[in-house]
Amino acid sequence: MMRYIEHGEVTAESPVVIVLHWMTGTSEVMDFLFDGMQTPAKLYYLQAEYPSGHEAGGYSWFPQGMAFYDLIDEEQALLIRQEAAKLADVIRELKATGKVIVTGMSQGGDLALHLAVYHSDVIDLAIPCAGRLSAVMRPDDVSDSSVVIRMQQGEVDAIVSVESAREARNWLKGKGFDVDLDTYPDVGHDFSAEMIACIQGLVAS
């Protein structure tokens, strides 16, 4: 499912923002992210199709649901790449004329990073939040490093460590990406007000 919201008085050149939720999320769970933003934008909130299998309900981007995290990294990497390819096709179908931005948290952050690395033709800016790009998830080579990447990471995240985010940032830099990593003290696997303000500022810039 995909929800489309025009935020403010949009034009053909307004930024297009693709929003990808975490596991147990829905197309509505990240509505708060752009509350109060001043910049006109075309917001597309995407919803995964598979039940999460978690007591919290909601949806997962992967058919395994909770069992996805029982898979070894190589198996997870393949599934993330497959889902990123599907999302890339969705974004192409939008035929956007403005800057295309993708942001997401957790599973959505994984996918935002993979879109930047594997499908650089469809987006201009990736803002992954608590996203993973471990060694086995990285391509052997990168032919296009034109996507700007602004990683967002809580420093006390017990699910995605800040150390792994720094390693991914360093690898991306080595491949020629314009990448930066913003870290937030006392923030876990979650958003903070400062992080939300940063994301809104990146959309506006």
Phi and psi in degrees as GROMACS dihedral restraints (atoms count N, CA, C in turn):
[ dihedral_restraints ]
;  ai    aj    ak    al  type     phi  dphi    fc
    3     4     5     6     1  -133.5    20    10
    4     5     6     7     1   122.6    20    10
    6     7     8     9     1  -100.0    20    10
    7     8     9    10     1   137.0    20    10
    9    10    11    12     1  -119.0    20    10
   10    11    12    13     1   128.6    20    10
   12    13    14    15     1  -129.3    20    10
   13    14    15    16     1   129.9    20    10
   15    16    17    18     1   -89.9    20    10
   16    17    18    19     1   115.4    20    10
   18    19    20    21     1   -97.7    20    10
   19    20    21    22     1   110.9    20    10
   21    22    23    24     1    78.6    20    10
   22    23    24    25     1  -168.6    20    10
   24    25    26    27     1   -87.9    20    10
   25    26    27    28     1    90.7    20    10
   27    28    29    30     1   -80.3    20    10
   28    29    30    31     1   155.4    20    10
   30    31    32    33     1  -124.5    20    10
   31    32    33    34     1   178.7    20    10
   33    34    35    36     1   -60.0    20    10
   34    35    36    37     1   -28.2    20    10
   36    37    38    39     1   -96.2    20    10
   37    38    39    40     1     3.2    20    10
   39    40    41    42     1   -63.2    20    10
   40    41    42    43     1   147.9    20    10
   42    43    44    45     1   -62.2    20    10
   43    44    45    46     1   144.6    20    10
   45    46    47    48     1  -103.5    20    10
   46    47    48    49     1   124.0    20    10
   48    49    50    51     1  -116.7    20    10
   49    50    51    52     1   119.6    20    10
   51    52    53    54     1   -96.6    20    10
   52    53    54    55     1   123.3    20    10
   54    55    56    57     1  -114.3    20    10
   55    56    57    58     1   123.8    20    10
   57    58    59    60     1  -117.2    20    10
   58    59    60    61     1   121.1    20    10
   60    61    62    63     1   -79.9    20    10
   61    62    63    64     1   170.1    20    10
   63    64    65    66     1   -82.1    20    10
   64    65    66    67     1   170.5    20    10
   66    67    68    69     1   -62.4    20    10
   67    68    69    70     1   139.2    20    10
   69    70    71    72     1    81.9    20    10
   70    71    72    73     1     5.2    20    10
   72    73    74    75     1   -87.5    20    10
   73    74    75    76     1   178.8    20    10
   75    76    77    78     1  -138.8    20    10
   76    77    78    79     1  -179.8    20    10
   78    79    80    81     1   -68.7    20    10
   79    80    81    82     1   -12.6    20    10
   81    82    83    84     1  -102.5    20    10
   82    83    84    85     1   -11.7    20    10
   84    85    86    87     1   -68.6    20    10
   85    86    87    88     1   -21.7    20    10
   87    88    89    90     1  -107.8    20    10
   88    89    90    91     1    20.4    20    10
   90    91    92    93     1   -57.4    20    10
   91    92    93    94     1   -33.2    20    10
   93    94    95    96     1   -61.5    20    10
   94    95    96    97     1   -20.6    20    10
   96    97    98    99     1   -61.1    20    10
   97    98    99   100     1   -31.4    20    10
   99   100   101   102     1  -116.9    20    10
  100   101   102   103     1    17.0    20    10
  102   103   104   105     1   -60.0    20    10
  103   104   105   106     1   130.2    20    10
  105   106   107   108     1    79.8    20    10
  106   107   108   109     1    -1.5    20    10
  108   109   110   111     1   -66.1    20    10
  109   110   111   112     1   139.6    20    10
  111   112   113   114     1   -87.9    20    10
  112   113   114   115     1   -24.3    20    10
  114   115   116   117     1   -76.3    20    10
  115   116   117   118     1   127.4    20    10
  117   118   119   120     1   -62.3    20    10
  118   119   120   121     1   136.7    20    10
  120   121   122   123     1  -156.0    20    10
  121   122   123   124     1   151.9    20    10
  123   124   125   126     1   -96.1    20    10
  124   125   126   127     1   113.0    20    10
  126   127   128   129     1  -104.7    20    10
  127   128   129   130     1   123.8    20    10
  129   130   131   132     1  -114.6    20    10
  130   131   132   133     1   112.3    20    10
  132   133   134   135     1   -98.3    20    10
  133   134   135   136     1   112.2    20    10
  135   136   137   138     1   -95.1    20    10
  136   137   138   139     1   145.9    20    10
  138   139   140   141     1  -120.1    20    10
  139   140   141   142     1   131.6    20    10
  141   142   143   144     1   -65.3    20    10
  142   143   144   145     1   161.2    20    10
  144   145   146   147     1  -100.7    20    10
  145   146   147   148     1   -10.5    20    10
  147   148   149   150     1  -104.5    20    10
  148   149   150   151     1   133.7    20    10
  150   151   152   153     1   -57.1    20    10
  151   152   153   154     1   139.9    20    10
  153   154   155   156     1   -70.9    20    10
  154   155   156   157     1   -26.3    20    10
  156   157   158   159     1    75.1    20    10
  157   158   159   160     1     7.1    20    10
  159   160   161   162     1   -99.8    20    10
  160   161   162   163     1   152.3    20    10
  162   163   164   165     1   -61.2    20    10
  163   164   165   166     1   -22.9    20    10
  165   166   167   168     1   -75.5    20    10
  166   167   168   169     1    -9.9    20    10
  168   169   170   171     1    77.5    20    10
  169   170   171   172     1  -148.7    20    10
  171   172   173   174     1    72.4    20    10
  172   173   174   175     1  -159.8    20    10
  174   175   176   177     1  -131.0    20    10
  175   176   177   178     1   155.1    20    10
  177   178   179   180     1  -116.9    20    10
  178   179   180   181     1   151.8    20    10
  180   181   182   183     1   -77.4    20    10
  181   182   183   184     1    -5.6    20    10
  183   184   185   186     1  -128.6    20    10
  184   185   186   187     1   140.4    20    10
  186   187   188   189     1   -64.8    20    10
  187   188   189   190     1   -18.1    20    10
  189   190   191   192     1   -74.1    20    10
  190   191   192   193     1   -13.2    20    10
  192   193   194   195     1    58.4    20    10
  193   194   195   196     1  -134.4    20    10
  195   196   197   198     1   -58.3    20    10
  196   197   198   199     1   -30.8    20    10
  198   199   200   201     1   -68.4    20    10
  199   200   201   202     1   -12.4    20    10
  201   202   203   204     1   -54.2    20    10
  202   203   204   205     1   -38.3    20    10
  204   205   206   207     1   -82.0    20    10
  205   206   207   208     1    -1.8    20    10
  207   208   209   210     1   -86.4    20    10
  208   209   210   211     1   -12.6    20    10
  210   211   212   213     1   -76.2    20    10
  211   212   213   214     1   152.1    20    10
  213   214   215   216     1   -70.1    20    10
  214   215   216   217     1   161.3    20    10
  216   217   218   219     1   -57.4    20    10
  217   218   219   220     1   -38.3    20    10
  219   220   221   222     1   -62.5    20    10
  220   221   222   223     1   -39.1    20    10
  222   223   224   225     1   -71.1    20    10
  223   224   225   226     1   -40.1    20    10
  225   226   227   228     1   -61.5    20    10
  226   227   228   229     1   -42.8    20    10
  228   229   230   231     1   -58.9    20    10
  229   230   231   232     1   -43.0    20    10
  231   232   233   234     1   -62.8    20    10
  232   233   234   235     1   -44.4    20    10
  234   235   236   237     1   -66.3    20    10
  235   236   237   238     1   -38.6    20    10
  237   238   239   240     1   -64.4    20    10
  238   239   240   241     1   -42.9    20    10
  240   241   242   243     1   -62.5    20    10
  241   242   243   244     1   -40.3    20    10
  243   244   245   246     1   -64.1    20    10
  244   245   246   247     1   -42.6    20    10
  246   247   248   249     1   -69.7    20    10
  247   248   249   250     1   -37.5    20    10
  249   250   251   252     1   -61.7    20    10
  250   251   252   253     1   -37.1    20    10
  252   253   254   255     1   -64.4    20    10
  253   254   255   256     1   -39.4    20    10
  255   256   257   258     1   -63.8    20    10
  256   257   258   259     1   -44.0    20    10
  258   259   260   261     1   -64.8    20    10
  259   260   261   262     1   -36.5    20    10
  261   262   263   264     1   -60.3    20    10
  262   263   264   265     1   -39.4    20    10
  264   265   266   267     1   -64.8    20    10
  265   266   267   268     1   -40.3    20    10
  267   268   269   270     1   -60.5    20    10
  268   269   270   271     1   -45.0    20    10
  270   271   272   273     1   -65.2    20    10
  271   272   273   274     1   -40.4    20    10
  273   274   275   276     1   -59.4    20    10
  274   275   276   277     1   -38.5    20    10
  276   277   278   279     1   -65.6    20    10
  277   278   279   280     1   -19.8    20    10
  279   280   281   282     1   -71.0    20    10
  280   281   282   283     1   -25.9    20    10
  282   283   284   285     1    49.7    20    10
  283   284   285   286     1    48.5    20    10
  285   286   287   288     1   -68.0    20    10
  286   287   288   289     1   143.3    20    10
  288   289   290   291     1  -103.5    20    10
  289   290   291   292     1   -19.3    20    10
  291   292   293   294     1   -88.5    20    10
  292   293   294   295     1   176.6    20    10
  294   295   296   297     1   -60.4    20    10
  295   296   297   298     1   134.7    20    10
  297   298   299   300     1  -102.9    20    10
  298   299   300   301     1   123.8    20    10
  300   301   302   303     1  -120.8    20    10
  301   302   303   304     1   137.9    20    10
  303   304   305   306     1  -123.2    20    10
  304   305   306   307     1   134.2    20    10
  306   307   308   309     1  -136.7    20    10
  307   308   309   310     1   152.2    20    10
  309   310   311   312     1  -168.7    20    10
  310   311   312   313     1   161.4    20    10
  312   313   314   315     1  -117.5    20    10
  313   314   315   316     1   135.1    20    10
  315   316   317   318     1    62.8    20    10
  316   317   318   319     1  -114.0    20    10
  318   319   320   321     1   -56.5    20    10
  319   320   321   322     1   -39.2    20    10
  321   322   323   324     1   -64.8    20    10
  322   323   324   325     1   -32.9    20    10
  324   325   326   327     1   -68.4    20    10
  325   326   327   328     1   -40.9    20    10
  327   328   329   330     1   -54.8    20    10
  328   329   330   331     1   -48.3    20    10
  330   331   332   333     1   -68.0    20    10
  331   332   333   334     1   -36.7    20    10
  333   334   335   336     1   -61.4    20    10
  334   335   336   337     1   -43.0    20    10
  336   337   338   339     1   -65.0    20    10
  337   338   339   340     1   -41.6    20    10
  339   340   341   342     1   -68.4    20    10
  340   341   342   343     1   -35.6    20    10
  342   343   344   345     1   -62.0    20    10
  343   344   345   346     1   -40.8    20    10
  345   346   347   348     1   -63.6    20    10
  346   347   348   349     1   -40.1    20    10
  348   349   350   351     1   -84.5    20    10
  349   350   351   352     1   -39.8    20    10
  351   352   353   354     1  -100.5    20    10
  352   353   354   355     1   -18.8    20    10
  354   355   356   357     1  -136.9    20    10
  355   356   357   358     1    57.3    20    10
  357   358   359   360     1   -68.2    20    10
  358   359   360   361     1   -11.7    20    10
  360   361   362   363     1   -75.9    20    10
  361   362   363   364     1   -16.0    20    10
  363   364   365   366     1  -104.0    20    10
  364   365   366   367     1   -14.1    20    10
  366   367   368   369     1  -133.8    20    10
  367   368   369   370     1   158.8    20    10
  369   370   371   372     1  -107.9    20    10
  370   371   372   373     1   -32.4    20    10
  372   373   374   375     1  -140.2    20    10
  373   374   375   376     1   130.1    20    10
  375   376   377   378     1  -113.2    20    10
  376   377   378   379     1   132.8    20    10
  378   379   380   381     1  -123.7    20    10
  379   380   381   382     1    77.3    20    10
  381   382   383   384     1   -78.5    20    10
  382   383   384   385     1   134.2    20    10
  384   385   386   387     1  -112.6    20    10
  385   386   387   388     1   121.1    20    10
  387   388   389   390     1    51.0    20    10
  388   389   390   391     1    45.6    20    10
  390   391   392   393     1   -97.8    20    10
  391   392   393   394     1   154.8    20    10
  393   394   395   396     1  -112.8    20    10
  394   395   396   397     1   141.3    20    10
  396   397   398   399     1  -144.8    20    10
  397   398   399   400     1    68.6    20    10
  399   400   401   402     1   -69.2    20    10
  400   401   402   403     1   171.5    20    10
  402   403   404   405     1   -55.1    20    10
  403   404   405   406     1   -42.5    20    10
  405   406   407   408     1   -76.5    20    10
  406   407   408   409     1   -12.0    20    10
  408   409   410   411     1   -89.5    20    10
  409   410   411   412     1    -8.8    20    10
  411   412   413   414     1   -89.3    20    10
  412   413   414   415     1   144.6    20    10
  414   415   416   417     1   -71.3    20    10
  415   416   417   418     1   157.9    20    10
  417   418   419   420     1   -65.1    20    10
  418   419   420   421     1   -33.2    20    10
  420   421   422   423     1  -146.8    20    10
  421   422   423   424     1   156.9    20    10
  423   424   425   426     1  -121.7    20    10
  424   425   426   427     1   121.0    20    10
  426   427   428   429     1   -89.5    20    10
  427   428   429   430     1   -20.9    20    10
  429   430   431   432     1  -142.2    20    10
  430   431   432   433     1   113.8    20    10
  432   433   434   435     1  -112.0    20    10
  433   434   435   436     1    33.7    20    10
  435   436   437   438     1   -79.3    20    10
  436   437   438   439     1   -15.7    20    10
  438   439   440   441     1   -73.0    20    10
  439   440   441   442     1   131.6    20    10
  441   442   443   444     1   -81.0    20    10
  442   443   444   445     1   134.8    20    10
  444   445   446   447     1  -125.5    20    10
  445   446   447   448     1   126.7    20    10
  447   448   449   450     1  -125.5    20    10
  448   449   450   451     1    94.1    20    10
  450   451   452   453     1   -77.1    20    10
  451   452   453   454     1   141.6    20    10
  453   454   455   456     1  -121.5    20    10
  454   455   456   457     1   128.4    20    10
  456   457   458   459     1  -150.0    20    10
  457   458   459   460     1   128.4    20    10
  459   460   461   462     1   -74.2    20    10
  460   461   462   463     1   140.7    20    10
  462   463   464   465     1   -78.4    20    10
  463   464   465   466     1   -17.0    20    10
  465   466   467   468     1  -116.2    20    10
  466   467   468   469     1    29.7    20    10
  468   469   470   471     1   -68.1    20    10
  469   470   471   472     1   119.6    20    10
  471   472   473   474     1   -87.0    20    10
  472   473   474   475     1    -6.0    20    10
  474   475   476   477     1  -102.8    20    10
  475   476   477   478     1   -47.1    20    10
  477   478   479   480     1  -119.5    20    10
  478   479   480   481     1   112.6    20    10
  480   481   482   483     1   -76.7    20    10
  481   482   483   484     1   150.5    20    10
  483   484   485   486     1   -65.1    20    10
  484   485   486   487     1   -29.1    20    10
  486   487   488   489     1   -64.4    20    10
  487   488   489   490     1   -41.0    20    10
  489   490   491   492     1   -67.7    20    10
  490   491   492   493     1   -34.1    20    10
  492   493   494   495     1   -65.4    20    10
  493   494   495   496     1   -40.2    20    10
  495   496   497   498     1   -65.8    20    10
  496   497   498   499     1   -39.4    20    10
  498   499   500   501     1   -62.6    20    10
  499   500   501   502     1   -43.2    20    10
  501   502   503   504     1   -64.7    20    10
  502   503   504   505     1   -42.5    20    10
  504   505   506   507     1   -57.8    20    10
  505   506   507   508     1   -44.8    20    10
  507   508   509   510     1   -65.5    20    10
  508   509   510   511     1   -39.1    20    10
  510   511   512   513     1   -64.3    20    10
  511   512   513   514     1   -44.3    20    10
  513   514   515   516     1   -61.8    20    10
  514   515   516   517     1   -41.7    20    10
  516   517   518   519     1   -59.0    20    10
  517   518   519   520     1   -43.0    20    10
  519   520   521   522     1   -63.4    20    10
  520   521   522   523     1   -24.2    20    10
  522   523   524   525     1   -92.7    20    10
  523   524   525   526     1     4.8    20    10
  525   526   527   528     1    94.3    20    10
  526   527   528   529     1     5.8    20    10
  528   529   530   531     1   -73.6    20    10
  529   530   531   532     1   146.9    20    10
  531   532   533   534     1   -81.3    20    10
  532   533   534   535     1    95.8    20    10
  534   535   536   537     1  -130.7    20    10
  535   536   537   538     1   143.1    20    10
  537   538   539   540     1  -140.3    20    10
  538   539   540   541     1   156.3    20    10
  540   541   542   543     1  -125.4    20    10
  541   542   543   544     1   117.3    20    10
  543   544   545   546     1   -99.0    20    10
  544   545   546   547     1   123.5    20    10
  546   547   548   549     1  -114.0    20    10
  547   548   549   550     1   152.0    20    10
  549   550   551   552     1  -129.5    20    10
  550   551   552   553     1   113.4    20    10
  552   553   554   555     1   -60.8    20    10
  553   554   555   556     1   144.8    20    10
  555   556   557   558     1    66.6    20    10
  556   557   558   559     1    11.1    20    10
  558   559   560   561     1  -105.7    20    10
  559   560   561   562     1   130.5    20    10
  561   562   563   564     1   -94.4    20    10
  562   563   564   565     1  -137.8    20    10
  564   565   566   567     1   -84.8    20    10
  565   566   567   568     1    70.5    20    10
  567   568   569   570     1  -165.7    20    10
  568   569   570   571     1   176.1    20    10
  570   571   572   573     1   -96.2    20    10
  571   572   573   574     1   156.2    20    10
  573   574   575   576     1  -124.6    20    10
  574   575   576   577     1   166.0    20    10
  576   577   578   579     1   -59.3    20    10
  577   578   579   580     1   -39.1    20    10
  579   580   581   582     1   -65.5    20    10
  580   581   582   583     1   -40.1    20    10
  582   583   584   585     1   -64.8    20    10
  583   584   585   586     1   -42.9    20    10
  585   586   587   588     1   -61.9    20    10
  586   587   588   589     1   -42.4    20    10
  588   589   590   591     1   -62.6    20    10
  589   590   591   592     1   -38.7    20    10
  591   592   593   594     1   -63.2    20    10
  592   593   594   595     1   -45.1    20    10
  594   595   596   597     1   -61.9    20    10
  595   596   597   598     1   -44.9    20    10
  597   598   599   600     1   -61.5    20    10
  598   599   600   601     1   -38.8    20    10
  600   601   602   603     1   -65.6    20    10
  601   602   603   604     1   -36.9    20    10
  603   604   605   606     1   -66.5    20    10
  604   605   606   607     1   -38.8    20    10
  606   607   608   609     1   -64.0    20    10
  607   608   609   610     1   -36.1    20    10
  609   610   611   612     1   -76.6    20    10
  610   611   612   613     1   -23.0    20    10
